Amino acid sequence: MNLFVAELKKETRKFRNAEKRKQANFMKKQARQAKVKREDKSMLRKEEMHWTDASKYAEQYYGETYRATTGLDNDWD
């Protein structure tokens, strides 16, 4: 009977250790992912990723087309 109990304890210990390792690996992975998300957000705060002035954007990227189009806007008055 003691041999059975000893084997059962051994198997239980193996199972618990395996579960602890799985949990530790999972927590490490979660911590890495959270760190990456924080770094991504901090990068967005440092560099503006959007234009705040539409006319400057249009002038820089569309130039002649922008000027020709806005030139016609005044004809409606």
FENVEN-V510956 format. One record per residue. N is the residue number from 1. RES is the residue in one letter. D_FIRST is the distance of its C-alpha to the first C-alpha in whole Angstrom. Layout:
n = {N,N}
res = {RES,RES}
d_first = {D_FIRST,D_FIRST}
This chain:
n = {1,2,3,4,5,6,7,8,9,10,11,12,13,14,15,16,17,18,19,20,21,22,23,24,25,26,27,28,29,30,31,32,33,34,35,36,37,38,39,40,41,42,43,44,45,46,47,48,49,50,51,52,53,54,55,56,57,58,59,60,61,62,63,64,65,66,67,68,69,70,71,72,73,74,75,76,77}
res = {M,N,L,F,V,A,E,L,K,K,E,T,R,K,F,R,N,A,E,K,R,K,Q,A,N,F,M,K,K,Q,A,R,Q,A,K,V,K,R,E,D,K,S,M,L,R,K,E,E,M,H,W,T,D,A,S,K,Y,A,E,Q,Y,Y,G,E,T,Y,R,A,T,T,G,L,D,N,D,W,D}
d_first = {0,4,5,5,7,9,10,11,13,14,16,17,19,20,21,23,25,26,27,29,31,32,33,35,37,38,39,41,42,44,45,47,48,49,51,53,54,56,57,59,60,62,63,65,66,68,70,72,71,73,77,79,82,83,86,85,83,85,88,85,84,87,90,93,91,90,94,95,93,94,97,98,96,99,101,100,102}
